[in-house]
Amino acid sequence: MIDGRIVAGGRDLGSGFVLTDRIVATAAHVVRDRAAEDLEFVTAAGVRLPVEAVQAEPTIDVATLRVAESLAIVPALKHAVLRADWRVTARPRNHDAQLTGTVTATDHLIVNQGGTEMTVLQLHVAEALRDYRGYSGSAVTVDGAVVGVLVEQVRERASTGDARPAAANVLFAVPVAQIVRRFSLGVVVGRSDRALPVHQLLDTAYFDLDRLKTAILEEMATAGGRFLAFGVDAGEQAVVDNLCAWLRQYVGEIARQHWLDLSAELHSVDTAVRKMTRYPAVLAARNVICPVTVRGTPAADVAELVRRVREAYGQPKRWCMLFLLGVPAGGFPDEVTALPPPRFAHRDVERWAAHVTVYKRWPRPLATAWTADIVGRIGEELDVRYTYEELAECIDRVRFQPDELRGYLEDLEA
């Protein structure tokens, strides 16, 4: 997950975090009535992004900011459970404490400072700071998944003299499901699941396919049904794997079917149709993605495949998507939405390394050395397949050999 600060004219207004693709969430009182052009989102790794649009909902004290480009790492979203251990990783200043505690209520009804009745998460705070200003807008996480947005601190009921009452060890947060619903974000909030920590920060699924993601979302929004066929000018399995990982936040559970290959005559159109129309039972419970390699296949065969599979499934209630890998002879037919070619940019690798080093609390100069090392290994052209392989190896080293990796990077930086 990417934390950051909302800034206006050099002034720090409060916390924010990447909630979905290009959308930053914060508290409405952090941005108040400021115009989008006056705001910036600055990530913990130092990336500064202008804000294109602001949408505020003062009745629940939450605002969303649309930033100029994708910020890559999108958190899992979950419903909070009673007595879960929560954490806020964002801090107003580097020497401030990280907040932790316990969820003491998941449906607490309050009248907020604006006079509106609302349902919030009630959080007991372990750190008795007596003042939690600057933390507003932070993501409240449980096992790495976002469950809410911090919006309000509770004052002690009694105070001495004319002094302002200190904050009690209680905070309120707006449940993330309420935010998704109120702002029509179109993403899925998962079940409560405390079994495994979320390693989203180490996942490369969310920052290297920006143009493809935009085209897919536009097609989903305008399509007359839930059967879609996309053409991808790439042959790497990792491209489809990462698109599947990203799509889960928008459509929910996905069943990716076995790869078919028309390009080398491994499967005829008839065989491919038979194999791809065996999934009605799966499609009744989950969204289905069917990857097919079509490089060099006659465009007429690809068009026939799409037409026959579409006819077989009719109007499915869940999403059924064909991802056709490689360009057919004669190009993609009209039945297929051709996506932009996937590519990596040097900046993507640079930002990924910066976010991981911040997450690990490593010195920031190590990110520069790390980026140079990665690019040096795979070449300046950043071939998609080799870049995926190199980042997968880096992820394994971060997770399983962090001390050895840090030592290696320190040697490079020296």
C-alpha positions in Angstrom: 0.0 0.0 0.0 1.2 3.5 -0.8 0.8 6.1 2.0 1.4 9.8 1.3 0.6 13.4 2.3 -1.9 15.8 0.8 -0.1 19.1 0.1 -1.3 22.5 -1.0 1.1 25.4 -1.7 3.9 23.6 0.2 1.7 23.2 3.3 1.1 19.7 4.7 -2.7 19.2 5.1 -3.0 15.6 6.2 -2.6 11.9 5.2 -3.9 10.1 2.2 -3.4 6.7 0.6 -3.9 5.0 -2.8 -7.3 3.3 -2.5 -7.8 2.1 -6.1 -6.2 2.7 -9.5 -5.4 6.5 -9.6 -7.8 7.2 -6.7 -6.4 8.5 -3.4 -8.6 8.6 -0.3 -8.4 11.0 2.6 -10.6 12.8 5.1 -12.9 15.6 3.6 -11.8 18.0 6.3 -8.2 17.6 5.1 -8.9 19.1 1.7 -11.9 21.2 2.7 -13.1 23.2 -0.3 -9.7 23.4 -2.1 -9.6 23.2 -5.8 -7.9 20.2 -7.5 -5.3 22.3 -9.1 -4.1 23.6 -5.7 -3.4 20.1 -4.4 -0.7 17.5 -4.7 -0.3 13.9 -3.4 3.3 13.2 -2.2 4.0 9.5 -1.6 6.2 8.3 1.3 8.9 7.6 -1.4 8.8 11.3 -2.5 6.8 10.9 -5.8 4.8 14.1 -6.3 1.6 13.8 -8.3 -0.8 16.6 -9.3 -4.5 16.1 -8.5 -6.9 16.2 -11.4 -10.2 16.1 -9.6 -11.6 16.2 -6.0 -14.8 14.6 -4.9 -15.8 15.2 -1.3 -18.6 13.8 0.8 -18.7 16.0 4.0 -21.5 13.9 5.5 -19.1 11.0 6.1 -16.0 13.2 6.1 -14.3 11.4 3.3 -12.8 12.7 0.0 -11.3 11.0 -3.0 -8.6 12.6 -5.2 -8.0 11.5 -8.8 -4.3 11.8 -9.5 -2.6 12.2 -12.8 -1.3 8.7 -13.2 -1.4 5.2 -11.8 0.4 4.7 -8.5 0.9 1.0 -9.0 0.3 -0.7 -5.7 -3.3 -1.1 -4.8 -4.3 -2.5 -1.4 -6.7 -5.3 -0.6 -9.9 -4.1 0.8 -11.6 -5.9 3.7 -14.5 -5.6 6.2 -13.3 -5.1 9.7 -14.0 -7.7 12.4 -14.5 -7.1 16.1 -11.3 -7.3 18.2 -9.1 -7.4 15.2 -5.6 -5.7 15.6 -5.4 -2.7 13.4 -2.5 -0.5 12.3 -2.0 2.9 10.7 1.4 3.1 8.9 1.2 6.8 7.9 2.7 9.3 10.2 2.5 13.2 10.1 6.3 13.4 10.6 9.1 10.8 10.4 9.6 10.8 14.2 5.9 10.4 15.1 4.5 7.1 16.3 2.7 4.5 14.2 -0.7 4.0 15.6 -1.9 0.5 16.6 -4.8 -0.9 18.6 -8.0 -3.0 18.6 -11.3 -2.7 16.7 -13.9 -2.3 19.5 -17.0 -1.7 17.3 -17.7 -2.2 13.6 -21.1 -0.4 13.4 -20.9 2.4 16.0 -23.4 5.1 15.4 -22.2 8.7 16.0 -23.1 12.3 15.2 -19.9 13.7 13.7 -18.5 17.2 14.1 -20.5 18.3 11.1 -23.8 17.3 12.8 -24.4 14.2 10.6 -25.3 10.8 11.9 -23.0 8.1 10.5 -21.8 4.6 11.2 -18.1 4.2 11.9 -15.5 1.8 13.2 -14.6 2.5 16.8 -10.9 2.0 17.4 -9.0 1.7 20.7 -5.5 3.2 20.4 -2.6 1.7 22.2 -0.4 4.8 21.9 -1.6 7.5 24.3 -0.5 10.6 22.4 -3.3 12.8 23.7 -3.5 14.5 20.3 -3.9 12.7 16.9 -4.0 15.7 14.6 -2.2 15.0 11.3 -3.3 11.3 11.2 -6.6 12.2 9.6 -7.1 10.6 6.2 -4.8 7.6 7.0 -5.7 4.1 6.0 -6.6 1.8 8.8 -5.3 -1.7 8.0 -5.8 -5.2 9.4 -3.2 -7.7 8.3 -2.2 -5.4 5.5 -5.7 -4.9 4.1 -7.5 -1.6 4.3 -10.7 -1.6 6.4 -11.3 2.1 6.8 -10.2 5.8 6.6 -9.3 7.6 9.8 -11.5 10.7 10.2 -12.0 11.7 13.8 -10.5 11.6 17.3 -12.5 11.6 20.5 -11.9 14.2 23.2 -11.9 13.4 26.9 -15.2 14.4 28.5 -13.5 16.3 31.3 -10.8 19.0 31.1 -9.0 21.2 33.6 -9.4 25.0 33.4 -9.6 26.5 30.0 -7.3 24.0 28.3 -8.5 22.2 25.3 -9.5 18.6 26.2 -6.9 16.0 25.3 -7.8 13.3 22.9 -8.9 10.0 24.5 -7.6 6.7 23.3 -10.4 6.3 20.8 -10.5 7.1 17.1 -13.3 6.8 14.5 -12.8 5.5 11.0 -15.2 5.3 8.0 -15.6 1.6 6.8 -14.0 1.1 3.4 -17.1 -0.6 2.1 -19.1 2.6 2.8 -16.6 4.6 0.9 -16.6 2.3 -2.1 -20.4 2.4 -2.2 -20.7 6.2 -1.7 -18.2 7.1 -4.4 -19.2 4.3 -6.8 -15.7 3.1 -7.1 -16.6 -0.2 -8.7 -14.1 -2.3 -6.7 -14.7 -5.3 -4.5 -14.4 -5.4 -0.7 -13.5 -8.9 0.3 -14.5 -11.0 3.2 -12.9 -10.7 6.6 -9.8 -12.8 6.5 -7.0 -12.6 9.0 -5.1 -15.7 7.9 -2.3 -14.2 5.8 -0.6 -10.8 5.6 -0.9 -9.0 2.3 2.2 -8.6 0.3 0.8 -6.1 -2.1 3.8 -3.8 -1.9 5.9 -6.5 -3.4 3.5 -7.3 -6.3 4.3 -5.9 -9.7 0.8 -6.3 -11.0 -0.3 -2.7 -10.6 2.2 -0.3 -12.3 3.4 -1.6 -15.6 0.2 -2.1 -17.6 -1.3 1.3 -17.1 -2.5 1.9 -20.7 -4.0 -1.6 -20.9 -5.9 -1.2 -17.7 -7.4 2.1 -18.9 -8.6 0.5 -22.1 -10.1 -2.6 -20.3 -12.0 -0.4 -17.8 -13.4 1.8 -20.6 -14.6 -1.3 -22.5 -16.2 -2.8 -19.3 -18.0 0.5 -18.7 -19.4 0.8 -22.3 -19.9 -2.9 -23.3 -23.5 -4.0 -23.8 -22.8 -7.3 -22.0 -20.3 -9.2 -19.9 -18.6 -11.1 -22.7 -15.4 -9.3 -23.8 -12.5 -10.2 -26.1 -9.2 -8.4 -25.8 -6.2 -8.6 -28.1 -2.7 -8.2 -26.4 0.4 -7.6 -28.5 2.5 -9.8 -26.2 3.2 -13.5 -25.6 4.2 -13.4 -22.0 2.1 -15.4 -19.6 3.0 -12.9 -16.8 1.0 -10.1 -18.6 -2.2 -12.1 -18.3 -1.3 -13.2 -14.8 -0.9 -9.6 -13.7 -4.0 -8.4 -15.4 -5.9 -11.2 -13.6 -4.5 -10.1 -10.3 -5.5 -6.5 -11.0 -9.0 -7.3 -12.3 -9.9 -9.0 -9.0 -10.3 -5.7 -7.3 -12.9 -4.7 -9.9 -14.8 -7.9 -10.6 -14.1 -10.2 -7.6 -13.1 -13.8 -7.8 -11.5 -15.0 -11.1 -11.0 -18.4 -12.6 -8.3 -18.3 -15.2 -8.6 -21.3 -17.5 -5.9 -23.3 -19.2 -4.0 -21.7 -22.1 -5.0 -22.6 -25.6 -2.8 -22.1 -28.6 -4.1 -21.5 -32.1 -0.8 -20.1 -33.4 1.0 -23.4 -33.8 -2.0 -25.4 -34.8 -2.0 -27.1 -31.4 -5.8 -26.5 -31.3 -8.2 -26.1 -34.2 -11.0 -23.5 -33.9 -13.5 -26.4 -33.3 -11.3 -27.8 -30.5 -10.8 -24.4 -28.9 -14.5 -23.7 -28.9 -15.3 -27.0 -27.3 -12.7 -26.4 -24.6 -13.8 -22.8 -23.9 -17.5 -23.6 -23.7 -17.1 -26.2 -20.9 -17.2 -23.6 -18.1 -20.9 -22.7 -17.5 -20.7 -24.1 -13.9 -17.5 -22.1 -13.2 -19.1 -19.0 -14.7 -22.1 -19.3 -12.5 -19.9 -18.8 -9.4 -16.8 -16.9 -10.6 -15.7 -14.6 -13.4 -13.8 -16.5 -16.1 -10.7 -15.5 -18.1 -9.6 -17.6 -21.1 -6.1 -16.9 -22.5 -5.5 -18.0 -26.1 -2.3 -17.6 -28.1 -3.2 -16.4 -31.6 0.1 -15.0 -33.0 0.1 -15.7 -36.8 -3.3 -17.3 -36.8 -5.6 -16.1 -39.7 -7.7 -13.2 -38.5 -10.8 -15.0 -39.8 -10.2 -18.0 -37.5 -9.9 -15.6 -34.5 -13.1 -13.9 -35.5 -14.9 -17.2 -35.8 -13.6 -18.3 -32.4 -14.8 -15.2 -30.6 -18.2 -15.3 -32.4 -18.9 -19.0 -31.5 -17.8 -18.6 -27.9 -19.9 -15.5 -27.6 -23.0 -17.3 -29.0 -22.4 -20.3 -26.7 -22.4 -18.1 -23.5 -25.1 -15.6 -24.6 -25.4 -13.0 -21.8 -23.5 -14.3 -18.8 -24.2 -12.8 -15.4 -20.5 -12.7 -14.6 -17.6 -11.5 -16.7 -16.3 -13.8 -19.3 -13.1 -12.4 -20.9 -11.0 -13.7 -23.7 -7.4 -12.5 -23.8 -5.9 -13.2 -27.2 -2.1 -13.1 -27.0 0.0 -12.1 -30.1 -1.2 -10.4 -33.3 -3.0 -12.7 -35.8 -2.1 -12.6 -39.5 -4.0 -9.6 -40.8 -4.4 -8.0 -37.4 -7.1 -8.3 -34.8 -10.6 -8.6 -36.2 -13.4 -6.2 -35.4 -14.8 -8.6 -32.8 -11.7 -8.0 -30.6 -10.7 -4.9 -28.7 -7.0 -4.4 -29.4 -5.1 -3.2 -26.3 -2.0 -1.1 -26.4 1.3 -3.1 -26.3 2.5 -3.6 -22.7 5.7 -1.9 -21.8 7.9 -1.0 -18.9 9.4 2.5 -18.4 12.5 3.3 -16.4 10.4 5.4 -14.1 8.2 2.4 -13.2 11.2 0.4 -11.9 12.6 3.5 -10.2 9.3 4.1 -8.3 8.9 0.4 -7.4 12.4 0.3 -5.9 11.7 3.6 -4.0 8.4 2.3 -2.5 9.9 -1.0 -1.4 12.9 0.7 0.3 10.5 3.1 2.1 8.4 0.1 3.2 11.4 -1.7 4.5 12.7 1.4 6.2 16.0 1.2 4.3 18.0 4.3 3.3 16.5 6.0 0.3 19.7 6.1 -1.7 19.6 2.3 -1.9 16.6 2.7 -4.3 18.8 4.5 -6.8 21.5 1.8 -6.7 18.8 -0.9 -6.9 17.2 0.7 -10.0 20.6 0.9 -11.8 21.3 -2.7 -10.9 18.0 -4.0 -12.3 18.2 -1.9 -15.5 21.8 -3.1 -15.9 20.8 -6.7 -15.7 17.9 -6.5 -18.3 19.0 -3.7 -20.5 17.7 -0.2 -21.1 15.0 -1.4 -23.4 13.3 -3.1 -20.4 12.0 -6.2 -22.3 8.7 -7.1 -20.7 9.6 -10.8 -20.2 13.0 -10.2 -18.7 11.8 -7.4 -16.5 9.1 -9.6 -15.1 11.6 -12.3 -14.4 14.1 -9.9 -12.7 11.4 -8.3 -10.6 10.1 -11.7 -9.5 13.6 -12.6 -8.4 13.9 -9.3 -6.5 10.5 -9.9 -4.8 11.8 -13.3 -3.6 14.9 -11.7 -2.2 12.9 -9.0 -0.4 10.7 -11.6 1.2 13.1 -14.3 2.0 16.6 -12.8 2.1 16.1 -9.1 3.1 19.3 -8.8 5.0 21.5 -10.2 2.2 19.7 -8.0 -0.3 20.2 -4.9 1.8 23.9 -5.7 2.2 24.2 -6.2 -1.6 22.6 -2.8 -2.3 24.7 -1.1 0.3 27.8 -2.4 -1.4 26.5 -1.1 -4.7 25.7 2.3 -3.3 29.1 2.6 -1.7 
